Amino acid sequence: MATLATLPAELYTHILSFVPPSQSSSTTLSLTRAIPRSPVPQHNLFTHVVLTKKGQLLHLYLRLTRGTGEEEKESRERERKWVRGFELREWKFDPEVMINTINLLPRLQTLTIWIGYNCAPEHIADLFLSRSFPELESITLRFRTWTDHANYLPFLKGSYYDSTFDAIAHSPPPRLTHFDVTQDAFLLSKALRRNFAPPIVLFATACLTHLTAASSMRASLRTLRLRFPQRPILQHLSPLPNMEALDLSTTTLTPADLRMVFVKFPRLRHLVLDHTGFYISCGKDGAEEELREAGRICAMWGVGRARDVEREAKDWWATQMAKQYGARDENDSAPSDADQPAPGPARDTGVRKTPKKGRRGIATATISLRDHVVASSSSSAVLPARSTPGQIQTKFHVLPPLPSLHTIALGVSERGITTAVRATWMAEFAQGWLEGRRRLIDFCRRYKPTPTSRVFHLPAERAYLPIPQCLEEVTTEDEWQAYVDRAASIAEEGPSLCTVPDPASGVPARRGFGGGRKSRRAATPSPAAAVPADGAAAAGSSADVAPVPVTEDGEAVEDGHEHEDEELASEEVHPKGCAHQMWVTLTAGSAD
């Protein structure tokens, strides 16, 4: 009879492949303890390292560096190459040890760091400047620069984390697909009673412009999460045509900014905007109308974009034509051999004809432009086909880009919001989507290519390029009909709307409708992939991986008491397949 100890190592490897990466190390360690004689592969201990306790980082560094003999050195080198994921989920650690440990990992693909008050901006910047990450696919940075004890020394000396993003932009990983930066909301009840202002992470959000403008980021980035409470982030992001999922929760964003989201990210499929200023600006009574307008924007944002591009393209085209006409006139006004009279016998009459003075002398021209006009008719080939100065302004059209959104989350927390109110919001959003879809199809059918009318469309992959590189002409009626059919095939159901916020997004200071009172509810934001309840294991010795009690945000419970005056979390559940669930699925896939 076969036992667990006699199973082949390949079978254990296959079984452990179904375990989430964040639990691979702890699961492998549990197997080695439960069945010590079984051939469980040891490399799973190092595939995805998760550190949650104080002291684990130092133990891991010593494990990867200690070795006297040749065999031990080869074993340590092999263990370093096994590490694909590194997660440091602990606030109080030695930054120098963290940098030295990460520099030992040559094949790192996933990097997660929790940055506390003792980690200076210079440390994080040095981490990305000291080495390159050719295989890195995911970066997650979580900032909690405040604790129960106020420490303003880094901020009093003007030390902010802008240099971190500048360092990443200086040499961005070429395979980076997921970038996640979260600043925890500053709402612990004890901290509120002390009445000191929350420190900020970024001094100027212009560093995000340089980061997202990098060519490698534009080509590879697929999912982006930026959570900076009450900061206007969207205006400082460069267009990313390949972006599929975006999370701007807790930032400052109004209904008027929703269209800009799709203009900058035309291929967006999943959008999360929890606890933004979306509902604050419209108020409780105007939420239904704003949600209907949001549905229309999600469906027909491309119409406004097409009109803007068409207006810019017409101006550019008129400028180019004026340059061509000016160049032609300069060439035609210059003397040439064709304009000179044919040579003939010279005749000298002895009398030189002088021009007369006065108006008659000016009106009596000594040359004729008739032959010049005939000769210049052959230069019209340099102008754009089927175009004249009068037609360019009326016979040039751009078809709108089609929407690709599947899910959207506009979560908000308020006591007065019931399940019936959320159902009404979803119905209004769906109605707005239907109206926008109908107007989008009508707009596409309105403009058809003809011998006197040129029609272009705006591909999503070229949206960030200048005119005319961003346009592609629709030359035949079949191409135009295929585009109209694509617009008509857009689903009437529209994207799935979720108004229940993700608990991980926290609660900003200005909460609910119109700002209102400050909530005393403690915000305990955490990344999408929650920390296991039994803690996480560190690679190396068994003493480093014992489970510890952790709070909801993954921080170890030290003083044995919870925060006071906390309200119970909402028991509302997310609808199946909402933007929050799709985000977890996408980020889990990037981690794998």
C-alpha positions in Angstrom: 0.0 0.0 0.0 1.4 3.4 -1.0 2.0 6.0 1.7 2.7 9.7 1.6 6.3 9.0 2.3 6.6 6.9 -0.9 5.0 9.4 -3.3 7.4 10.7 -5.9 8.7 14.3 -5.6 7.1 15.2 -9.0 3.7 14.5 -7.6 4.3 16.8 -4.6 5.5 19.5 -7.0 2.3 19.2 -9.0 0.1 19.4 -5.9 1.9 22.5 -4.6 1.5 24.2 -7.9 -2.2 24.7 -7.0 -1.3 26.6 -3.8 -1.4 30.4 -4.1 2.1 31.9 -4.3 1.7 33.8 -1.0 1.1 30.5 0.8 3.5 28.2 -1.0 6.3 28.6 1.6 4.2 28.0 4.6 2.4 25.0 3.0 5.6 23.4 2.0 7.0 23.9 5.5 3.9 22.3 7.0 4.3 19.3 4.8 7.9 18.8 5.8 6.9 18.9 9.4 3.9 16.6 9.1 5.6 14.0 6.9 9.3 14.5 7.5 10.3 11.4 5.5 8.5 12.4 2.4 10.4 13.7 -0.7 8.8 17.2 -0.6 10.8 19.5 -2.9 12.7 22.0 -0.8 12.7 24.7 -3.5 9.1 25.5 -2.8 10.3 27.0 0.5 12.0 29.7 -1.4 9.8 30.2 -4.5 7.7 32.9 -2.8 9.1 34.3 0.4 6.7 36.1 2.7 8.0 37.8 5.9 5.6 39.1 8.5 7.5 39.0 11.8 10.3 41.1 13.2 13.6 39.4 12.8 12.7 37.2 9.8 14.4 39.5 7.3 17.7 39.1 9.1 17.4 35.3 9.4 16.7 35.1 5.7 19.7 37.2 4.8 22.0 35.0 7.0 20.6 31.9 5.5 21.3 33.1 1.9 24.8 34.3 2.7 26.3 31.9 5.2 28.4 29.1 3.8 32.0 27.9 4.3 32.6 25.0 2.0 32.1 24.8 -1.8 29.0 22.7 -1.5 27.3 25.1 1.0 28.1 28.1 -1.3 26.6 26.3 -4.3 23.6 25.4 -2.2 23.1 29.0 -1.2 23.6 30.2 -4.7 20.9 27.7 -5.9 18.5 28.9 -3.1 18.9 32.5 -4.3 17.9 31.6 -7.8 14.9 29.8 -6.5 13.3 33.0 -5.2 10.7 34.4 -7.6 8.6 36.4 -5.2 9.6 38.5 -2.1 7.1 40.1 0.2 8.1 42.1 3.2 4.9 42.6 5.1 6.3 44.1 8.3 6.7 47.8 9.2 9.8 47.8 11.5 12.8 46.4 9.7 16.4 47.4 8.9 16.4 49.1 5.5 20.0 48.2 4.8 19.3 44.5 5.4 16.3 44.8 3.1 18.4 46.3 0.3 21.2 43.7 0.7 18.7 40.8 0.8 16.9 41.9 -2.4 20.2 42.4 -4.2 21.0 38.7 -3.6 17.9 37.6 -5.6 18.9 37.6 -9.3 15.6 36.2 -10.7 13.0 38.2 -8.8 9.6 38.5 -10.4 7.3 39.8 -7.7 8.3 42.5 -5.1 6.2 43.7 -2.2 7.4 46.1 0.5 5.6 47.7 3.4 7.3 51.1 4.1 7.1 52.5 7.6 8.4 55.6 9.3 11.9 54.2 9.8 12.5 53.6 6.1 13.8 56.8 4.5 13.1 57.7 0.9 16.8 57.3 0.1 16.7 53.6 1.0 13.9 52.8 -1.5 15.5 54.9 -4.2 18.8 53.2 -3.7 17.1 49.8 -4.0 16.0 50.6 -7.6 19.2 52.5 -8.5 21.7 49.9 -7.2 20.6 47.2 -9.6 18.3 46.3 -12.5 15.4 43.9 -12.4 15.3 42.3 -15.8 12.6 39.7 -14.8 10.5 41.8 -12.4 6.8 41.7 -13.3 5.1 43.1 -10.2 5.9 45.9 -7.8 3.7 46.6 -4.7 4.6 49.4 -2.3 2.5 50.2 0.7 3.2 53.3 2.7 2.3 53.9 6.4 4.6 56.7 7.3 2.8 57.4 10.6 2.4 55.2 13.7 1.0 55.7 17.2 4.0 58.0 17.8 4.2 61.0 15.6 7.6 61.1 13.8 7.9 64.2 11.5 11.7 64.2 11.2 11.8 63.0 7.6 9.1 65.5 6.6 10.5 68.5 8.5 13.8 68.1 6.6 11.9 68.0 3.3 12.3 64.2 2.7 9.6 62.8 0.5 9.3 59.6 -1.6 9.3 61.4 -5.0 12.8 60.0 -5.5 11.4 56.5 -5.4 9.3 57.0 -8.5 12.1 58.9 -10.2 14.4 56.0 -9.6 12.0 53.5 -11.1 11.4 55.8 -14.1 15.2 56.1 -14.6 15.5 52.4 -15.2 12.0 50.7 -15.4 11.8 47.0 -15.4 11.2 45.9 -19.1 8.7 43.2 -18.1 6.7 45.1 -15.5 3.0 44.4 -15.8 1.6 45.3 -12.4 2.4 48.4 -10.3 0.7 49.0 -7.0 1.3 52.0 -4.7 -1.0 52.5 -1.7 -0.8 55.1 1.1 -2.8 54.0 4.1 -5.7 56.3 5.2 -4.9 58.3 8.3 -7.9 57.5 10.4 -6.9 55.6 13.5 -9.1 56.8 16.4 -6.1 57.2 18.7 -4.3 59.3 16.1 -7.3 61.5 15.6 -7.6 62.3 19.2 -4.0 63.6 19.1 -5.0 66.1 16.4 -1.8 66.1 14.4 -1.9 66.3 10.6 -1.2 63.2 8.6 2.2 63.2 6.8 2.2 62.9 3.0 4.2 60.5 0.8 4.6 62.6 -2.3 5.5 66.3 -2.3 4.7 66.7 -6.0 2.8 64.2 -8.1 4.8 65.2 -11.2 7.0 62.3 -10.6 4.2 60.0 -11.7 4.2 61.7 -15.1 7.8 60.8 -15.7 7.2 57.2 -14.5 4.1 56.5 -16.7 5.7 58.3 -19.7 8.6 55.8 -19.9 8.4 53.8 -23.1 8.9 50.4 -21.4 6.0 51.2 -18.9 3.8 52.2 -21.8 4.4 49.0 -23.6 4.3 46.4 -20.7 2.1 47.8 -17.9 -1.3 46.2 -17.7 -2.6 46.9 -14.1 -2.1 50.0 -12.1 -3.2 50.9 -8.6 -2.4 54.4 -7.1 -4.1 55.2 -3.8 -3.1 58.5 -2.4 -5.9 59.9 -0.2 -7.3 63.3 -1.4 -4.6 63.8 -4.0 -5.3 64.7 -7.7 -3.5 61.8 -9.4 -5.3 61.4 -12.7 -4.2 64.7 -14.2 -0.5 63.7 -13.7 -0.7 60.3 -15.4 0.6 59.9 -19.0 -1.5 57.9 -21.5 -1.1 54.1 -21.2 -2.8 52.5 -24.3 -2.3 48.9 -23.0 -3.7 49.4 -19.6 -6.4 46.8 -18.7 -7.2 47.5 -15.0 -6.9 50.8 -13.0 -7.5 51.5 -9.3 -7.6 55.2 -8.2 -9.5 54.7 -4.9 -9.3 57.4 -2.2 -7.9 59.9 -4.7 -9.6 63.2 -5.7 -11.8 62.4 -8.8 -15.1 64.0 -9.9 -17.7 63.0 -12.4 -16.1 65.4 -14.9 -12.8 63.5 -14.7 -14.4 60.2 -15.7 -14.1 60.9 -19.4 -10.4 61.7 -19.0 -9.8 58.2 -17.5 -10.9 56.5 -20.8 -9.1 59.0 -23.0 -5.8 58.2 -21.3 -6.5 54.5 -21.0 -8.6 53.5 -24.0 -8.3 49.8 -23.5 -9.5 49.8 -19.9 -11.5 46.8 -18.9 -11.8 47.1 -15.1 -12.0 50.4 -13.2 -12.1 50.8 -9.4 -12.9 54.3 -8.0 -13.9 53.7 -4.3 -14.1 56.5 -1.9 -13.2 59.2 -4.4 -14.9 62.6 -4.7 -17.4 61.2 -7.2 -20.4 61.4 -4.9 -19.2 64.3 -2.8 -19.5 66.7 -5.8 -23.0 65.7 -6.8 -24.5 65.2 -3.3 -27.0 62.6 -2.2 -29.9 64.0 -4.2 -28.0 64.2 -7.5 -26.3 60.8 -7.3 -28.9 59.2 -9.6 -28.4 61.7 -12.4 -24.7 61.5 -12.0 -24.7 57.8 -12.2 -26.8 57.9 -15.4 -24.3 60.4 -16.8 -21.5 58.1 -15.8 -23.2 55.3 -17.8 -23.4 57.5 -20.8 -19.7 58.5 -20.5 -18.6 54.9 -20.2 -20.5 54.1 -23.5 -19.8 57.1 -25.6 -16.6 58.7 -24.3 -15.1 58.0 -27.7 -17.5 60.4 -29.4 -16.1 63.4 -27.6 -12.6 62.1 -28.1 -13.3 61.7 -31.9 -14.5 65.3 -32.1 -11.5 66.7 -30.3 -9.1 64.7 -32.6 -11.1 65.7 -35.7 -10.8 69.4 -34.7 -7.1 69.1 -34.1 -6.6 67.1 -37.3 -8.4 69.7 -39.4 -6.2 72.4 -38.0 -3.1 70.3 -38.6 -4.2 69.5 -42.1 -4.9 73.1 -43.0 -1.5 74.1 -41.7 0.2 71.4 -43.8 -1.8 72.5 -46.9 -0.8 76.1 -46.3 2.8 75.1 -46.2 2.5 73.1 -49.4 0.8 76.0 -51.2 3.4 78.4 -49.9 6.2 76.2 -51.1 4.6 75.8 -54.5 4.2 79.5 -54.9 7.8 80.1 -54.0 9.0 77.5 -56.5 6.7 79.0 -59.2 7.8 82.6 -58.6 11.5 81.8 -59.1 12.7 82.3 -62.7 13.3 79.1 -64.6 14.4 78.1 -68.1 10.8 77.4 -69.1 9.8 80.9 -68.3 12.5 82.5 -70.5 11.6 83.5 -74.1 13.0 81.3 -76.9 16.3 82.7 -78.3 15.9 84.5 -81.7 17.7 87.0 -83.9 18.6 90.2 -82.0 17.2 93.4 -83.3 18.6 96.8 -82.2 16.3 99.7 -83.0 18.5 102.2 -81.3 15.6 103.4 -79.1 15.3 102.1 -75.5 11.7 101.9 -74.2 11.5 103.4 -70.7 8.5 102.8 -68.3 6.1 105.7 -68.0 5.5 107.4 -64.7 2.1 107.6 -63.0 -0.9 105.3 -62.6 -0.8 104.3 -66.3 2.8 103.1 -66.0 1.9 100.9 -63.1 -1.2 99.5 -64.8 0.6 98.7 -68.0 2.5 95.5 -67.2 5.4 94.4 -69.2 5.0 90.7 -68.4 2.1 88.3 -68.6 1.1 85.6 -66.0 -1.0 83.6 -68.4 1.7 81.2 -69.3 2.8 81.0 -65.6 -0.6 79.8 -64.4 -0.8 77.1 -67.1 2.7 75.8 -66.2 1.9 75.7 -62.5 -1.1 73.4 -62.9 1.1 70.3 -62.9 2.2 71.0 -59.2 -1.3 70.1 -57.7 -0.2 66.5 -57.3 1.7 67.4 -54.1 -1.6 68.2 -52.3 -3.6 65.5 -50.4 -5.9 63.5 -52.6 -9.5 64.5 -52.9 -8.9 67.7 -51.0 -9.2 71.4 -51.7 -8.9 74.4 -49.3 -12.7 74.6 -49.0 -13.4 71.0 -48.6 -10.9 70.2 -45.8 -12.9 71.9 -43.2 -16.2 70.0 -44.0 -15.2 66.6 -45.5 -12.9 65.2 -42.9 -14.3 63.0 -40.1 -13.0 60.7 -37.4 -14.9 57.7 -36.1 -15.0 57.3 -32.3 -13.0 54.6 -30.5 -15.3 51.8 -29.1 -15.6 51.1 -25.3 -13.9 48.1 -23.8 -15.0 48.5 -20.2 -16.3 45.3 -18.5 -16.6 46.3 -14.8 -16.6 49.5 -12.8 -16.6 50.1 -9.0 -17.8 53.4 -7.5 -18.0 52.3 -3.9 -19.0 54.6 -1.1 -19.9 54.0 2.5 -22.7 55.9 4.3 -25.3 54.9 6.8 -28.2 56.2 4.7 -27.3 54.1 1.7 -29.5 51.0 1.7 -29.6 48.0 -0.6 -32.6 49.6 -2.4 -30.7 52.8 -3.0 -27.8 50.9 -4.5 -30.2 49.0 -6.8 -31.6 52.3 -8.0 -28.1 53.5 -8.8 -27.3 50.4 -10.8 -30.5 50.8 -12.8 -29.7 54.5 -13.5 -26.2 53.5 -14.6 -27.6 50.8 -16.9 -30.1 53.3 -18.4 -27.3 55.8 -19.1 -25.3 53.1 -20.8 -28.1 52.3 -23.2 -28.5 55.9 -24.1 -24.8 56.3 -24.7 -24.6 53.1 -26.7 -27.4 54.3 -29.0 -25.8 57.7 -29.6 -22.5 56.0 -30.3 -24.0 53.7 -33.0 -25.8 56.7 -34.6 -22.5 58.7 -34.7 -20.7 55.8 -36.5 -23.4 55.5 -39.1 -23.5 59.2 -39.8 -20.1 59.4 -41.5 -19.4 57.3 -44.5 -16.4 57.5 -46.8 -17.3 59.0 -50.2 -15.2 60.4 -53.1 -15.5 63.9 -51.5 -15.3 62.8 -47.8 -12.4 61.2 -46.0 -13.1 59.1 -42.8 -10.6 58.0 -40.3 -10.7 56.0 -37.0 -8.6 56.2 -33.9 -7.0 52.9 -32.9 -6.5 52.4 -29.2 -2.8 51.4 -29.6 -2.1 54.8 -31.3 -4.1 57.0 -29.0 -1.0 58.5 -27.4 0.7 59.4 -30.7 0.4 62.9 -32.3 -1.5 63.7 -35.4 -1.5 62.2 -38.0 0.2 59.0 -36.6 -2.7 58.3 -34.4 -5.2 58.1 -37.3 -6.0 55.3 -39.7 -8.0 55.9 -42.7 -11.2 54.0 -43.6 -10.8 53.7 -47.4 -13.6 51.4 -48.5 -17.2 51.0 -47.7 -16.7 47.4 -46.4 -14.2 48.7 -43.8 -16.7 51.3 -42.7 -19.5 48.8 -42.5 -17.3 46.4 -40.4 -16.6 49.2 -38.0 -20.3 50.0 -37.7 -21.1 46.3 -37.1 -18.5 46.3 -34.3 -20.2 49.3 -32.7 -23.6 47.6 -33.0 -22.3 44.4 -31.3 -21.6 46.2 -28.0 -23.6 44.5 -25.3 -26.8 46.3 -24.1 -26.2 45.1 -20.5 -23.1 47.2 -20.2 -20.3 46.9 -17.6 -21.1 45.6 -14.2 -21.4 48.4 -11.6 -20.4 47.8 -8.0 -21.2 50.6 -5.4 -20.0 48.6 -2.4 -16.5 49.7 -1.5 -13.6 47.4 -1.0 -12.6 47.2 2.7 -9.0 47.3 1.5 -9.4 50.8 0.2 -10.0 52.3 3.6 -12.1 55.4 4.3 -10.7 58.9 3.5 -11.2 61.9 5.8 -13.9 63.5 3.6 -16.3 60.7 3.6 -19.9 60.3 2.2 -21.9 63.1 0.7 -20.8 66.7 0.9 -17.9 66.0 3.3 -20.1 65.8 6.4 -18.7 64.7 9.6 -15.4 62.9 10.0 -15.8 59.2 10.5 -14.4 57.6 13.6 -14.3 54.3 11.9 -10.7 53.0 11.9 -9.4 52.4 8.4 -7.3 49.2 8.0 -6.5 49.1 4.3 -4.6 46.1 3.0 -3.5 44.9 -0.4 -5.9 42.8 -2.5 -4.1 39.6 -1.6 -4.8 39.4 2.2 -2.3 38.1 4.6 -3.0 34.5 5.7 -4.7 34.3 9.1 -1.9 32.1 10.4 0.8 34.4 9.3 3.4 33.7 6.6 6.5 31.7 6.6 10.0 32.8 6.1 12.4 30.7 4.1 15.1 29.1 6.2 15.0 27.7 9.7 11.8 26.5 11.3 12.0 28.9 14.2 11.4 31.8 11.8 8.1 30.7 10.5 5.9 30.1 13.5 2.4 31.6 13.1 1.7 34.8 14.9 -1.6 36.6 15.6 -2.1 39.5 13.2 -4.6 42.2 13.0 -6.8 42.8 10.0 -4.1 44.7 8.2 -1.4 42.1 8.8 0.3 43.9 11.7 1.3 41.8 14.7 -0.7 42.4 17.8 1.7 43.5 20.5 -0.2 45.4 23.1 -3.1 42.9 23.2 -5.9 45.4 22.8 -7.8 46.7 19.7 -8.6 50.2 18.8 -11.5 51.8 20.5 -14.6 53.4 19.0 -14.5 51.3 15.8 -17.8 50.8 14.0 -18.7 47.5 12.7 -17.8 46.9 9.0 -20.5 46.8 6.5 -21.8 43.3 5.8 -22.8 44.1 2.2 -21.2 41.7 -0.3 -19.8 42.4 -3.7 -21.8 41.2 -6.7 -20.3 38.3 -8.5 -17.8 39.2 -11.1 -17.5 42.9 -9.9 -14.4 45.0 -10.5 -12.9 44.2 -7.1 -13.0 40.4 -7.8 -11.7 40.9 -11.3 -8.8 43.0 -9.9 -7.9 40.2 -7.5 -8.0 37.7 -10.3 -5.7 39.8 -12.6 -3.2 40.5 -9.9 -3.1 36.9 -8.8 -2.4 35.9 -12.4 0.5 38.4 -12.6 1.9 37.0 -9.4 1.9 33.5 -10.8 
